[in-house]
Amino acid sequence: MSFTIRTSACYLPAQTISAEEMDQRLNLPLGTCRQRYGVDYRHYASPHETALYMGAMAGKTALNKAGIALEEVDLLVCASGTSHQALPYNAAGILAELGAETPVASMDVNASCLSFLTALELCHCALQSGRYQRMMIISSEVAKVGVTDTKAETATLFADGAAAFILEASSSVGGLTSSLFQTFPEGYSLCQIRSGGSALHPARYDMEAVVSGCFFEMQGKALYKLVSKLAPEFIQQGLNKAGLTMADIDYIVPHQASYAGLAHLTQRLGFAQDKVINIFSSMGNQIAASIPIALHHLLVHQQPAAGKNVLLFGSAAGLSLGLGVLQL
C-alpha cells in the first residue's frame, strides 16, 4: 500500500515587492537585490492574510480541485515551521478558518523547513498501515514578519505563502519510496527564533529581551559551511538507501533555502539545471511551504508523467537534513 497525490494547490499573498523596491527599503545600490541575492520579487502577507487564512485558502482550493468535501478527509496535517499562536495548534485553527461543520482529525508537524517532508513521511506510514485512506497536508508560513530589515542577507531571503496536498491510499507502486532524515546538533544555535516558547518567556524576562528574541537570527556563513560539508555525503547515502543513482532521478525539488545555496547544490553535486526546480527568485524561502510550493510548481507547470522519480531535499534549523524519493 502506498499513496497517490490526488491534487495540490497553493496560495500566494496578493502583495508583492520588487527587487528594486527592496533595494530602496534596505538602502542598497539599485540592482543589488537582483544581482547579488537573486531576487525578482517577493510575496508578503497583508495583516488579514494570517497563516490560518492562507492555509485555509490553499486547502479550499485543493478540495475544490479534487471535487471532495472537507469531511471526506480522514486526517488534516498542518506541517509548518512557525505557529499562528502558541495554543491551539495550527491545524485546529485552519479547520476553524475553513468552517468545518463536522469533526475532522487533525495534528501539527513541526520540523522547521523540513515540516512538509516530515509530514509526507508520517502520512506515508499512516496510509500504508491502513489507518487512513485520505489525508491532507497544509503548510502555511508568514515568514517575513519575523525578519528585520537590518541585514540584507536575511531580509532578502524570506517570503510568505501556503500549499496544500491531498494524498490517497493506493495499491499501485509509487508514493514516498524511500527517505532519510538526520539531525546534527552542532548546528542547533546557527539558525533560531529564541522567543515563543517557555525558554525566553515574559514571565521570566523583560519585554525588551522577549521582543528581541521574536526575530529570526542566523549565522549565515557557519550554516552555509556546515550544510555544504554534510549535504553531498547525505544525499549519496539517501540514494544508496533507495537503491538509486542520480541517473534515476528525473527532477530535484530542493528547499529554496537561499540563492547561493541552490547554486552551490546544483554545481557541487552535478545536478543538471533542467532537473532542478528553482523558483527562489520569485518565491524566496517560505520555510516549510518552500518544498510543497516548489513541488506544486513542478506538477502544474511541467506535468511529469506517472512513474517519474522526484528527489525532495532540504535542510532545517536544528541542524537537520531530509531527503525523500517521491515516485509519481
MIVORO-846296 format. One line per 3 residues: their letters; for each residue x, y, z of N, C-alpha, C. Coordinates in steps of 0.02 Angstrom, whole numbers, plus 32768, in hexadecimal, padded with zeros to 4 digits. Atoms other than C-alpha are relative to their C-alpha. Layout:
BEGIN
A = X/Y/Z/X/Y/Z/X/Y/Z; ...
! end
This chain:
BEGIN
MSF = 802A/7FC4/8000/8000/8000/8000/802C/803E/8000; 7FDC/7FC2/8003/8042/80AC/7FD0/7FCD/8039/7FF9; 8030/7FCA/8009/7FF2/8151/7F9F/800B/8022/7FBD
TIR = 7FFC/7FD5/803B/7FCD/81BF/7F0B/7FEE/8047/8016; 8012/7FBB/7FF3/7FC1/827C/7F09/7FC0/800F/7FD9; 8040/7FF2/8021/7F09/82A0/7EE5/8001/8045/7FDF
TSA = 7FFB/7FBC/801C/7F28/835A/7ECE/802C/802A/802E; 7FD9/7FD0/7FD8/7F8E/83EE/7F0B/7FEA/8046/7FEF; 8012/7FBA/800B/7F75/84A9/7F1B/802F/802C/8029
CYL = 7FDA/7FD1/7FD7/7FCD/8543/7F5B/7FDC/8043/8004; 801B/7FBC/7FF8/7F9E/85EF/7F9A/803B/802F/800A; 7FCB/7FCE/7FFA/800F/8686/7F82/7FE0/8043/800F
PAQ = 801B/7FBE/7FF0/7FEF/8730/7FD1/7FFF/802D/7FC3; 8007/7FD3/8039/7FB4/87B6/7F58/8037/8034/7FFD; 7FCE/7FCB/7FFE/8035/8834/7F91/8045/7FE5/7FEC
TIS = 7FBC/8012/8012/80DF/8829/7F3D/802D/803D/8006; 7FCE/7FCB/7FFF/817E/888E/7F50/8037/7FEC/7FD0; 7FCE/800E/8033/81F9/889A/7EC0/8046/8005/801D
AEE = 7FBA/7FFB/7FEC/82B5/888B/7ECB/8015/8048/8008; 7FED/7FB9/7FFD/82C4/8945/7EA9/7FE2/8022/803D; 801F/7FE5/7FC3/8249/8971/7F34/8026/7FE8/803E
MDQ = 7FDA/801B/7FC9/82AD/8900/7FA6/8044/8023/8007; 7FC1/7FD9/7FFE/834E/895B/7F78/7FF4/8041/8026; 800F/7FC0/7FDF/82FC/89FE/7FB0/7FF3/7FF5/804A
RLN = 8011/800E/7FBA/82B8/89B1/8050/803E/7FF2/8029; 7FC3/8015/7FDC/8364/896D/807F/8039/8031/7FF7; 7FCC/7FCE/800E/83C4/8A08/8045/803C/7FE2/7FDD
LPL = 7FCB/8020/8027/8427/89A3/7FC6/8003/801F/7FBB; 7FFB/7FE7/8045/8469/89D8/7F1C/7FCE/7FDB/7FD3; 8031/801D/802D/83E8/89B9/7E94/801D/7FC5/7FDA
GTC = 7FE9/803C/8022/83FA/8909/7E4E/801F/7FCD/802F; 7FDE/802E/7FD1/8447/88BB/7EEB/7FD7/7FC2/800F; 8029/8039/7FEC/83B5/884E/7F1E/7FF7/7FCF/7FC6
RQR = 8009/802C/803B/839D/880B/7E6D/8041/7FDB/7FEF; 7FC1/801E/8017/8454/87EC/7E44/8024/7FD8/8036; 7FDA/8022/7FCB/849F/87BC/7EEC/7FD7/7FCD/8026
YGV = 8029/802C/7FD6/840D/876B/7F46/7FCB/7FD9/7FD8; 802B/8029/802A/83AD/8722/7EB2/7FB6/800D/8006; 8047/7FEE/7FF5/8309/877F/7ED1/7FE3/8020/7FC1
DYR = 802A/7FDC/8031/8288/87AA/7E4B/7FC9/8025/8026; 8033/7FE2/7FD5/81FB/87C8/7EC7/7FF0/7FCF/8038; 8015/8029/7FC7/81B1/8788/7F6A/7FB6/800D/800E
HYA = 8045/7FFB/7FE9/8100/8765/7FA6/8000/800A/804C; 8005/7FF3/7FB8/80DB/87B2/8051/7FB6/8002/8014; 8046/8003/7FE8/803B/878F/80B2/7FEB/8043/801E
SPH = 801E/7FC6/7FDF/7FCC/8821/80E1/7FE3/7FE9/8043; 8017/8014/7FBD/7F85/8825/8193/7FC8/7FCD/8001; 8037/8030/7FFF/7EE7/87C4/8165/8015/7FBB/7FE6
ETA = 7FE9/803F/801C/7F4C/873C/810D/802B/7FDC/8034; 7FDD/8024/7FCB/7F79/86DC/81AA/8014/7FBA/7FE6; 7FED/8045/8012/7FC9/862F/81A5/7FC2/7FD4/7FFB
LYM = 803E/8028/8002/7F1D/85E6/81CA/7FD8/8010/7FC1; 8026/7FEC/803B/7EC9/864A/813F/8021/7FE3/7FC1; 7FDE/8019/803D/7F4D/861C/80BC/7FFB/7FB4/7FFB
GAM = 8005/8048/8000/7F4C/8566/80F0/7FBA/7FE9/7FED; 8045/8011/8010/7E8F/8560/80E7/7FF1/800C/7FB6; 800C/7FF1/8046/7E8E/85B2/803B/8021/7FCB/7FD3
AGK = 7FDF/8034/8027/7F0D/8534/7FF8/7FDA/7FBE/8007; 8026/803D/7FF4/7EAA/84A5/8047/7FBF/7FFF/7FDB; 8040/7FFB/8022/7E05/84E2/8000/8009/7FF6/7FB5
TAL = 7FF3/8008/8048/7E50/84EE/7F51/800E/7FB7/7FEF; 7FEF/8046/800C/7E97/843D/7F5F/7FC0/7FD5/8003; 803F/8027/7FFA/7DEE/83F8/7F99/7FD3/800B/7FC3
NKA = 8029/7FF2/803B/7D94/844F/7F0B/801B/7FDE/7FC2; 7FE2/8021/803A/7E0F/840D/7E8B/7FF4/7FB5/8002; 800A/8048/7FF8/7DFA/835D/7ED1/7FB6/7FED/7FFC
GIA = 8048/800D/8002/7D3D/836E/7ED3/7FE7/7FDB/803D; 8014/8022/7FC2/7D2F/8334/7F88/7FF3/8033/8036; 800E/7FD5/7FC7/7CF0/837E/802B/8034/7FF6/8036
LEE = 7FD0/8004/7FC9/7D5C/83A1/80C3/7FF2/7FC2/802B; 8013/8038/7FD6/7CFB/831B/8122/8016/7FBC/7FE3; 7FE8/803D/8020/7D3C/829A/80A6/804B/7FF5/800A
VDL = 7FB9/8007/7FEE/7DEE/82B6/80E4/8005/7FDE/8044; 7FFB/8026/7FC1/7E1F/8239/816C/802C/8024/8033; 7FD2/7FDE/7FD2/7EAC/82A2/81B5/801E/803D/7FDF
LVC = 7FDF/7FC4/8016/7EE9/8354/81A0/8041/8008/8027; 7FBF/7FF6/7FE1/7FA2/836D/81C2/8019/8045/7FEC; 7FE2/7FBF/800E/7FE4/841E/81D1/804B/7FFA/800B
ASG = 7FB8/8009/7FFD/809E/841A/81AA/8022/8043/7FF5; 7FE3/7FBD/8003/80E8/84C4/81D2/8036/8009/8034; 7FC8/7FF3/7FD2/8185/8506/8224/7FF2/8037/8032
TSH = 8012/7FCC/7FD1/812F/8598/8279/7FB7/7FF7/8014; 8044/8007/7FE5/808F/85A7/82DF/7FD9/8041/7FF9; 802C/7FC5/7FFF/7FFC/861D/82CC/7FFD/801D/8046
QAL = 7FFD/7FEE/7FBA/7FF7/8621/838A/8016/7FC3/8028; 7FE5/8037/7FD9/8037/85B7/8419/7FCE/7FC7/8007; 8036/8030/7FFB/7F91/855D/8434/7FBF/8020/7FE8
PYN = 7FFA/8046/8016/7F28/8512/83E7/8031/7FF9/7FC5; 7FD0/800E/8035/7F91/84C0/8361/7FE4/8014/7FBB; 8013/7FE5/8041/7F8E/84F5/82AA/7FC8/7FDA/7FDC
AAG = 8031/8027/8025/7F28/8465/8263/7FB9/800D/801A; 8042/7FF0/7FE3/7E99/8489/82DC/7FE8/8044/7FE8; 8011/7FBD/8017/7E9F/853F/82A9/7FEB/8001/7FB7
ILA = 8012/8004/8047/7E99/8515/81EF/7FBB/7FE2/7FF8; 8043/801D/8003/7E01/84A7/820C/7FCB/8033/8013; 802F/7FCB/7FEC/7DAD/8539/8265/7FF9/8033/7FC8
ELG = 8000/7FD0/8037/7DDD/85AD/81D6/7FD8/7FE4/7FC4; 8025/8020/8036/7D94/8530/815A/7FB6/7FF9/8010; 8046/8006/7FEB/7CF2/852D/81BE/7FE8/7FB8/8000
AET = 8012/8047/7FFF/7CF3/846F/81D5/7FC1/7FF6/8029; 8041/800A/7FDF/7C42/843B/8201/7FFC/7FBE/8026; 7FFC/803F/7FDB/7C70/838C/823C/8048/7FF6/8017
PVA = 7FBD/800B/7FE7/7D07/8351/82A1/802D/7FDE/7FCC; 7FCD/801E/802B/7DA5/8328/823E/803F/7FF5/8029; 7FC2/800D/7FDC/7E3F/82D6/8288/8037/802F/7FE6
SMD = 7FCC/7FD0/8015/7ED3/834E/8285/803C/7FFC/802E; 7FC3/7FFE/7FD9/7F85/8362/82BF/8031/8030/7FDE; 7FC9/7FD8/801A/801F/83D1/82A9/803F/7FD7/7FFC
VNA = 7FBC/801A/8005/80CC/839E/826E/802E/803C/7FF8; 7FD0/7FC8/8005/815A/8419/828D/8046/7FE5/8000; 7FB9/800F/8006/8207/83F1/824D/8021/8038/7FD9
SCL = 7FE7/7FC4/8020/822C/84A3/8217/7FF7/7FFB/7FB4; 8007/8000/8049/824E/84AC/815B/7FF3/7FBB/7FE3; 800C/8045/8017/8240/83EE/814D/7FBB/7FE6/8015
SFL = 8040/8017/7FE5/818F/83E9/8195/7FD6/7FDB/7FCD; 8028/8022/8033/813A/83BB/80F1/801C/7FBB/7FF0; 7FE1/8040/8011/81B6/8332/80C8/7FF7/7FCF/803A
TAL = 800C/802A/7FC6/81A7/82EE/817A/7FB7/7FE9/8003; 8047/8013/8001/80E9/82F2/816C/7FF2/7FCD/7FC9; 8008/8030/8037/80F5/8296/80C6/8016/7FBB/8016
ELC = 7FE7/8040/7FE5/815A/820E/811D/7FCC/7FE1/802F; 8031/801A/7FD0/80DA/81FE/81AA/7FBF/7FEB/7FDD; 803D/8012/8025/8047/81FE/8130/800A/7FC0/7FD9
HCA = 7FF1/803E/8024/809B/8177/80C8/7FF7/7FC4/802F; 8005/8037/7FD0/80AA/8109/8163/7FB7/7FF4/8015; 8045/8006/7FEA/7FF7/812E/819A/7FD4/7FE2/7FCA
LQS = 8027/801B/8037/7FAD/810A/80EF/8013/7FB7/7FF3; 7FE8/8044/800B/8018/806E/80DD/7FE3/7FD0/8034; 801B/802A/7FCA/7FD6/802D/8184/7FB5/7FF2/7FF7
GRY = 8048/8008/800B/7F23/8040/8146/7FD5/8027/8031; 8026/7FD9/7FCF/7EF1/80B4/81D5/7FD7/8037/7FDE; 8021/7FCA/8024/7EC3/813C/8159/7FFF/7FF0/7FB6
QRM = 8005/8008/8048/7E8C/8141/80A3/800D/8041/7FDA; 7FF6/7FBF/8021/7E96/81FA/807D/8018/8033/8035; 7FE3/7FD0/7FD2/7F02/827F/80D0/8011/8040/7FDA
MII = 7FEC/7FC0/801E/7F23/8337/80B0/8037/8020/8029; 7FC9/7FDC/7FE0/7FC7/838F/80D8/7FFC/8048/7FEA; 7FFE/7FB8/800E/7FC7/844C/80E5/803D/801E/8022
SSE = 7FC8/7FD9/7FE5/8063/84B6/80FB/7FF2/804A/7FF3; 8010/7FB9/8007/8046/856F/811B/802F/8028/802C; 7FCD/7FDA/7FDC/80C9/85EE/814C/7FFA/804B/7FF5
VAK = 7FF6/7FB7/8003/80C9/86A8/8174/8047/800A/8019; 7FB9/8001/7FEE/8186/86B0/8171/801D/8045/800A; 7FDF/7FBF/8000/81B0/8766/8151/7FF5/8027/8040
VGV = 800E/7FDA/7FC4/815F/87A6/81F0/8036/7FF7/8035; 7FCC/800D/7FCE/81EC/8759/8256/8046/8012/7FEA; 7FBE/7FEE/801C/827A/87A3/81EE/8007/804C/7FFE
TDT = 7FF4/7FB8/8002/82C1/8851/8207/8021/8013/7FBE; 7FE1/7FE7/803D/8300/88BE/8178/8045/801D/800F; 7FBE/7FE5/7FED/83A7/88DE/81CE/8039/7FDC/7FDB
KAE = 7FCD/8026/8024/8408/8855/8171/7FE5/7FE9/7FBD; 8018/8012/8043/83F5/8841/80B6/8001/7FB5/7FF5; 7FF9/8049/8009/842D/878B/80C0/7FC0/7FDC/8012
TAT = 803E/8020/7FEB/838F/875A/811E/7FC2/8023/7FE7; 803B/7FD9/8015/8319/87E6/80EA/7FEB/7FEE/7FB9; 8010/8012/8045/8323/87AD/8034/7FEA/7FB7/7FF8
LFA = 800D/8048/8005/8308/86F5/805C/7FB6/7FEE/8000; 8040/801F/7FEE/825A/86DE/809E/7FC3/801F/7FDE; 803F/7FEB/801D/81AB/86E8/8057/7FC9/7FD4/801D
DGA = 803A/8021/7FE2/80FC/86AC/8085/7FD9/7FD7/7FCC; 802A/8028/802C/8087/8629/803D/7FEA/7FC0/8020; 801B/803E/7FE6/802B/8586/8054/7FF5/7FCE/7FC8
AAF = 800C/8036/8031/8016/84DE/7FFC/7FD6/7FCA/8022; 8029/8037/7FE8/7F9D/844D/800E/8005/7FC5/7FD0; 7FFD/803D/8027/7FAC/8399/7FD3/7FCE/7FCE/801D
ILE = 802D/8035/7FEB/7F27/8312/7FD9/801D/7FBE/7FE8; 7FE3/8042/800E/7F6C/8261/7FE2/7FCB/7FCA/800A; 802F/8037/7FFA/7F09/81C1/7FC7/8025/7FBD/7FFE
ASS = 7FE2/8043/7FFF/7F36/810D/7FEF/7FF8/7FDF/7FBC; 8001/8021/8042/7F60/80A6/7F55/8024/7FBE/8005; 7FDE/8042/8003/7F8D/7FF1/7F33/8035/7FFE/7FCA
SVG = 7FCF/7FFF/8036/7FF8/8025/7E9F/8044/8016/801B; 7FBC/7FEB/7FED/80B3/8045/7EA6/8003/804C/7FFC; 7FF8/7FB8/8000/80E1/80F7/7ED0/8003/801B/8046
GLT = 7FFD/7FE0/7FBF/80DD/8173/7F5D/8047/800D/8016; 7FBE/7FF3/7FE4/8170/8192/7FD0/8026/7FBE/8006; 7FE1/8042/8004/81DC/80FE/7F9F/803C/7FF9/802E
SSL = 7FC7/8003/7FD2/826F/812C/8010/8009/8044/8020; 7FF4/7FC1/7FDE/82A3/81B0/808D/803C/7FF9/802F; 7FC9/7FFE/7FD0/8331/81E5/80FF/7FFE/8043/8024
FQT = 7FFE/7FC3/7FD7/8336/8262/818E/8039/7FFA/8033; 7FCA/7FFE/7FCE/83CB/8293/81FA/8005/8045/801F; 7FF7/7FC1/7FDD/83E4/831A/827D/8046/8004/801D
FPE = 7FBB/7FF4/7FEB/848F/8363/82A5/7FFF/8038/8035; 800A/7FCF/7FCB/8483/83BA/8350/8036/8037/8004; 7FCD/7FCB/7FFE/8525/841B/8336/7FE9/803F/7FDC
GYS = 801A/7FC5/8023/84BF/848E/82C7/7FC2/801D/8021; 803E/7FEC/7FDF/8433/84AA/8346/7FF9/804C/8005; 8004/7FB8/7FF2/845C/8561/836B/800D/802C/7FC3
LCQ = 7FEE/7FD9/803B/8485/8596/82B9/7FC4/8023/7FE0; 803D/7FE5/8020/83D1/85BD/8289/7FC7/7FF9/8032; 8032/8007/7FCC/834C/85E8/8309/7FD4/803F/8008
IRS = 802B/7FCC/7FE5/82BB/8650/834A/7FF7/7FEE/8049; 7FFA/8016/7FBA/82D5/864F/8405/7FC1/8009/8029; 803D/7FF5/7FDB/822D/8691/8441/7FC8/7FD4/7FE5
GGS = 803A/8025/8017/8183/863F/8434/7FF3/7FC0/8026; 8008/803C/7FD8/819B/85B2/84AF/800B/800F/804A; 7FF8/7FF8/7FB7/81BF/8596/8567/8044/801A/8014
ALH = 7FBC/7FEC/7FEE/8278/85C3/855E/8006/804B/800A; 7FFC/7FB6/7FFC/8273/867E/8538/7FB8/801B/8006; 8047/7FF1/7FF3/81CA/86A3/8587/7FFA/8040/8029
PAR = 8008/7FC2/7FDB/8188/874B/85C8/7FF6/7FF8/804B; 8006/800B/7FB8/8166/86FC/8671/8044/7FFF/8022; 7FBC/8005/7FE3/8223/86EB/8688/802F/8037/7FE8
YDM = 7FD2/7FCF/801D/8271/8771/861A/7FDA/8041/7FEF; 8020/7FC1/8012/8250/8828/85F3/7FEA/7FFF/7FB7; 801E/8002/8042/81EC/8850/8557/8032/8012/7FC9
EAV = 7FCE/7FEF/8033/8281/889B/84FC/8025/7FC2/7FE9; 7FDD/803E/8012/82DB/87F4/8502/7FD1/7FD1/7FDA; 8030/802C/8021/823D/8795/84D1/7FF2/8017/7FB9
VSG = 800E/7FE5/8043/8218/8808/843E/803C/7FF4/7FD2; 7FC4/800B/8028/82CC/87FC/8403/8005/7FB7/7FE9; 7FFD/8046/8011/82C0/873F/8407/7FCB/7FE8/7FD0
CFF = 8036/8012/802F/8225/8741/8397/8017/8001/7FB8; 7FE9/7FF8/8045/828F/8764/82FD/8034/7FCB/7FEE; 7FD5/8034/801B/82ED/86EA/8290/804A/8014/8007
EMQ = 7FB8/7FF7/7FF9/83A7/86D7/82B4/8024/7FC8/7FDB; 7FDB/8032/8026/8422/867E/8241/8049/8012/7FFC; 7FB9/7FFB/800D/84DC/8664/823D/800D/7FE4/7FBA
GKA = 8004/8016/8045/84DA/865C/8180/803C/7FDA/7FE6; 7FC4/8020/801B/858E/8631/8157/800D/7FBC/8020; 7FF5/803F/7FDC/859D/85AA/81DC/7FCC/7FCC/7FEA
LYK = 8035/802E/8015/84F6/855E/81A8/800C/7FE7/7FB9; 7FF2/8012/8046/8522/8560/80EF/803B/7FCE/7FFD; 7FC6/802C/7FFF/85CA/850F/8114/7FEF/7FBA/8018
LVS = 8012/8041/7FE4/857E/8484/817D/7FD4/7FD8/7FD0; 802C/8022/802F/84F4/845A/8101/8027/7FE9/7FC3; 7FD8/8012/803A/8570/845C/8071/802D/7FC4/800E
KLA = 7FD6/8039/7FED/85DF/83E3/80CF/7FD8/7FBF/8005; 8027/803C/7FF1/8554/836A/80FE/7FD5/7FE7/7FC5; 8032/8011/8032/84DF/836E/8067/8015/7FCB/7FCE
PEF = 7FEE/8032/8034/8542/830C/7FE3/7FFE/7FB8/801A; 7FFF/8044/7FE5/855F/8273/8051/7FBA/7FEB/8014; 8044/8010/7FEB/84AE/827D/8096/7FD5/7FEC/7FC4
IQQ = 8028/800F/803B/845F/827F/7FE9/8016/7FBD/7FE2; 7FE8/8040/801A/84CD/81EF/7FAF/7FE8/7FC7/802B; 8019/8033/7FD2/849C/818D/804A/7FB6/7FF4/7FF4
GLN = 8047/8008/800D/83E5/81AF/8025/7FF2/7FDC/7FBF; 8008/8023/803F/83F6/8176/7F71/8012/7FB6/8006; 7FED/8046/7FF5/8451/80D9/7FA7/7FC9/7FD9/8024
KAG = 8037/8020/7FDB/83C5/80B3/8022/7FC6/7FF0/7FD2; 8037/800B/802E/8348/80C5/7F95/8012/7FD0/7FC7; 7FEA/802B/8037/83B0/8058/7F21/8000/8024/7FBD
LTM = 8002/7FD8/803C/83BC/80E6/7EA4/8042/8026/7FF6; 7FCA/7FD2/800F/843E/8153/7E4F/7FE0/8041/7FE7; 801B/7FC1/801A/842C/8206/7E14/7FE1/7FF8/7FBB
ADI = 801C/800C/8043/8409/81C1/7D67/7FB8/7FE9/8003; 8044/8018/7FF8/8368/8177/7DAC/7FD0/8038/8016; 8029/7FC8/7FE8/832B/8221/7DEB/7FED/802C/7FC6
DYI = 8019/7FD8/8037/82BE/8281/7D72/7FFD/804B/8012; 8005/7FBB/7FEA/82A6/8320/7DD9/8019/8005/8048; 7FEC/7FF1/7FBB/82F1/836D/7E76/7FD8/803C/8018
VPH = 8026/7FC9/7FE1/827F/83D8/7EE4/8022/800F/8043; 7FDE/7FEF/7FC1/82EE/842B/7F67/7FDB/8035/8027; 8017/7FC7/7FD8/82BF/849B/7FF7/8022/803E/7FE3
QAS = 7FE5/7FC3/801E/82D6/854B/7FB3/8023/8029/8036; 7FDF/7FE4/7FC5/8351/8575/803E/801F/8044/7FF3; 7FDF/7FC1/8010/83B6/85FE/7FEA/8018/7FFD/7FB8
YAG = 7FE7/7FFA/8044/83F4/863B/7F42/8043/7FDC/7FF8; 7FBE/801F/8003/84A7/8606/7F65/7FFC/7FB6/800F; 8006/8046/7FEE/8473/8562/7FB5/7FE7/7FD5/7FC7
LAH = 801A/8026/8039/840F/852A/7F1D/8034/7FFA/7FC8; 7FCC/8001/8034/849B/855A/7EA6/8037/7FCE/8013; 7FCB/802D/7FE8/851A/84FC/7F10/7FE9/7FB7/7FFB
LTQ = 801B/8044/8002/84AB/8462/7F1E/8000/7FE5/7FB8; 8004/8014/8046/8492/845C/7E62/8045/7FF1/7FE3; 7FBD/8006/801D/854A/8472/7E37/8028/7FC8/8021
RLG = 7FD5/8030/7FDE/85A0/8409/7EBC/7FE9/7FB8/7FF7; 801A/8044/8006/852E/8374/7EAC/7FF5/7FEA/7FB8; 8005/8011/8046/852B/837A/7DF0/7FBA/7FF7/7FE6
FAQ = 8045/8004/8017/8470/8390/7DDE/7FF9/8028/7FBF; 8010/7FDB/803D/8436/83C1/7D2F/7FCF/8037/8010; 802A/7FC7/7FF0/83E6/846D/7D34/7FB6/7FF2/7FF1
DKV = 8046/800C/8014/8349/842F/7CDB/7FDD/7FCD/802D; 801E/802F/7FD0/832E/83AD/7D64/7FEB/8023/8040; 8009/7FDF/7FBF/832D/842A/7DF3/7FC7/8033/7FFC
INI = 8036/7FCF/7FFB/828E/8488/7E21/8018/8039/802C; 7FE5/7FC5/7FDE/82D4/8532/7E4E/7FD2/803B/7FF4; 802F/7FC8/8005/824F/85B6/7E6F/8010/8035/8034
FSS = 7FEB/7FD4/7FCA/82B3/8618/7EEF/7FF7/804A/7FED; 8002/7FBA/8013/82B3/86BA/7E8A/7FBB/801F/800D; 8044/7FE6/7FF6/81F6/86CC/7E99/7FE1/7FEA/8042
MGN = 801F/801A/7FC3/81CA/8662/7F32/8028/800B/803F; 7FD6/7FF9/7FC5/825F/8677/7FA5/7FFC/7FC3/802C; 8002/8036/7FCE/826F/860C/8041/7FBF/8007/8027
QIA = 8042/7FFF/7FDF/81BE/85E6/807E/7FFE/7FCC/8039; 7FF8/802F/7FC9/81FD/8576/810C/7FE2/7FBD/7FEC; 801A/8043/8010/8195/84D5/810E/7FD6/7FFF/7FC1
ASI = 8028/7FFE/803E/812B/8510/807B/802B/7FFE/7FC2; 7FD4/7FFE/803A/81C3/8517/8009/7FFD/7FC0/7FD6; 7FFF/803F/8025/81CC/845F/7FDA/7FBC/7FF1/7FE0
PIA = 803F/800F/8021/8111/8445/7FBE/7FED/8031/7FC9; 800F/7FD0/8035/80FF/84E6/7F59/802B/7FF0/7FC2; 7FD5/8014/8039/8194/84B1/7EED/7FE7/7FC0/7FE0
LHH = 801B/803F/801B/8149/8402/7EDA/7FBF/800E/7FD9; 803D/7FEC/8023/80A1/844F/7EAB/8012/8020/7FBD; 7FE8/7FDF/803D/80FD/84BA/7E2B/8014/7FCC/7FCC
LLV = 7FEC/8036/802D/8149/841D/7DDF/7FC3/7FDC/7FE4; 803A/8026/8016/80A3/83C1/7DD8/7FD4/8027/7FD0; 802D/7FD7/8029/8044/8452/7D8B/8021/8016/7FBE
HQQ = 7FE1/7FE1/803A/80C3/849C/7D13/8026/7FCE/7FD3; 7FDC/8031/802A/8124/8403/7CD9/7FD9/7FBF/7FF7; 802C/803A/8006/809F/837D/7CF3/8026/7FBF/7FF0
PAA = 7FD8/803C/800B/8119/82EC/7D06/7FD4/7FC2/7FFB; 8026/803D/800B/80DD/8241/7CCE/8002/7FD3/803E; 8001/8030/7FC9/80AD/81B8/7D49/803F/7FD5/7FFE
GKN = 7FC5/802A/7FFB/8140/8153/7D87/8041/8027/8005; 7FC3/7FD7/7FFA/81BD/81E5/7D88/8016/8004/8049; 7FE3/7FFA/7FBD/8231/81EF/7E1F/8013/8048/800F
VLL = 7FF2/7FBC/7FEB/8237/8294/7E7B/8026/7FFD/8042; 7FD8/7FFC/7FC3/82C0/82B4/7EFC/7FEE/803F/8025; 800E/7FC8/7FD4/8284/8324/7F89/8039/8006/8032
FGS = 7FC7/7FF8/7FD3/8313/836D/7FEF/7FFE/8044/8021; 7FFC/7FC0/7FDF/832A/83F2/8071/8026/7FFD/8041; 7FE1/7FF9/7FBE/837C/8431/810E/7FD2/802A/802C
AAG = 802C/7FDC/7FD1/832C/8479/81AA/8028/8013/803D; 7FE3/7FEE/7FC0/8358/84D0/824B/8002/7FC2/802C; 7FFC/803B/7FD5/8396/844F/82C4/8046/7FE5/800E
LSL = 8007/7FFD/8049/8403/8430/825B/7FEB/7FBB/7FE6; 8018/803F/801A/83A2/83AA/81FD/8003/8000/7FB4; 8003/800B/8047/83AD/8363/814E/7FCA/7FCB/7FF3
GLG = 8034/8031/8011/831F/8306/80FA/7FFE/7FF3/7FB5; 8002/8015/8046/8309/82A7/8058/7FC8/7FCE/7FF7; 8033/8031/8010/827B/8249/8007/7FFD/7FF6/7FB5
VLQ = 8009/800F/8046/8263/81F2/7F60/7FB6/7FF4/7FF5; 8048/8003/800E/81B3/820E/7F21/7FF7/7FE5/7FB9; 8010/801A/8041/8178/81A0/7E93/7FB9/8013/7FEE
L = 8042/7FE6/8013/80E8/81F2/7E37/7FD4/7FCA/7FE1
! end
